[in-house]
Amino acid sequence: MSRRKAIILLGVFCVLVVAGLGAAEVLAGNDPLGSGGPAGYSVRVLRDQEVLATFGVDALRRLDSRKITIDGKTEEGPRLRKVLEAAGVKSYDTVTIRGAGVYDDGVIILSHAEVTDDVLLDFANRGTVKIVSPRMLREDRVRDVMDIVVDGGAP
């Protein structure tokens, strides 16, 4: 193997190790990069980079909760609509949900019409929330939600 290939492989290996350690920290409940974990976990609602509200898990639990069944599993948490209302959001065209991206792509964009009463922030076992809906494919879910960004509509 050439020296150049060995250096490239070593670099790739180092990147994978660092990424794996960061993911392990998040899974363990630590928050080394502010990526969202139980230690200081919260969900922000933003519009035009302005934070409208920040909800810890306890605050989310105080919002009206709903239960739905998806693939035989009960999902429970506040409706996304109620979270937006609690943040003072009256109108929007789209909502971008951003998460830690450890278990999934870390982002989903929903149109106003897609935000129905069946779209919930489900309480996950590790102390975070994920976005779920019976109409949402499992692979489209965003876990460890950190930001809900509203776009369009009147402020």
N, C-alpha and C positions, 0 to 999 in steps of 0.2 A: 504494500500500500504506500502510496506517495505521501510525503510529508503534508502536502496541501489537503489531501483527503482526510488525513488523520486530524488535522486542526479543525476542519469543518465538522467532522463527526464529534469531536470533543466539544465544540461550541453548541451543537444541537443537543448533545447530552446534558450540558450545563443548563440550557434553557428549559429542558424537560424537567430536570430536577427542581429548579427554582419554581416552575409552575406547579409541580406536584406538591411541593412543600406549602405553597400559598393556598392551594385547594385544601390540603390537610388541615391547615390552621383554621380556615373558614368552617370546615366540617366539625372541628373540635370545639367550635364556639368562640374562637379568638377572632380578632378583626385586625390583622396586621396591616392591611392597606386601606382600611375604611371601606371594605367591600361589602359589608353587611353581614352580621352574625349576631347571635343572641346577646353577646356582651353589651353592645351599644346599638342594637338593631332598631331601625325605625324606617318608616315609609314616608317619603316626601311627595307632596303634590305641588307641581310647578306649572307656571305659565310664563312664557318669554323669559326664562331663566330666573324668575322671581319665585321664591318659595312661598306658596300660599298657606301651607299647613304641613306639620310634621306629626305623624302618629306612631307612637310606640305600640307594642303588641297589646298592652293593657288598654290603651285608648281605642284601638281597633276592636277589642273584645267588648267595650262599652257601647259600640254602635249596634244597631239592630242586626242581629245575626240570622242567617237562613241556612237550612240544610237542603242539599240536593244529593241525588244518587247518580253516580256516573260509573258505568261498568261494574255495578254491584257494590261500589264503595261509597260510603257517605262522606261528603265534603261539606264543611261548615265554616262559615265566616260571614263578614259583612258584604252586602252587595256593593259592587264598584260604584254604582249610582249613589248610594248613601255616603260612601267615603268622599266622593266628589262634592256632594251637597254639604257635608260637614266642613269641607275645605272652602266653601263659599263659591264653588263653580256653578254658574247658572246655565252656561251654554258652551258648546265646543263642537268642532267638526270631527276631530280625531283625538284619540288618547293613545299615547305611546307608553307601554309598560316596560320598564327596564329593571333587570335583575342582575344578580352577581355573575351569571353566565357560567357557573361551575357545572351544572347539570343539563344545561340547554343552551340555546343560542343567546339567551339573555335579553331578548327584545321581541315584542309583538305590538303591532299597531292595529287598533280597533276603530272602526268608523262609529259615529254616533249611533247609527242603526244597530250595530253589533253589540252595543252595551245595553243588554236587556237585564231583566231582574234575575236571570239565571247566571250572570257573570259575577263570580264571587272572589274575594280574597280569602282563600281557604287557609286555615291555621295548620301549618305543617308540624310534624312531631318534633322537629329540632328548634322550634321557637320562632320561625319566620312565617311568611305567608307566600302563597303561590296563587296565580290567576288561573281559575278553572271555569268551565262552562260545559254543559252537555253538547254544545255545538262546536266546541274547540277540540281539535285533535290533541291527543296526549303529547305528541312531539312538538306542538306549538305552545304548550304551557310555558310560562316563565316562573321559575322558582326563585325563592329568596328575593322577592320584589323589593326594590330600593326606591325607585322613582316612578311616579305617575305624571306624565307630562301632557297637559291639555293644549290643543292647538286649534285656532280658529274660534269663532263665536265671539260674543261680547264679553269683555273682561269683567 
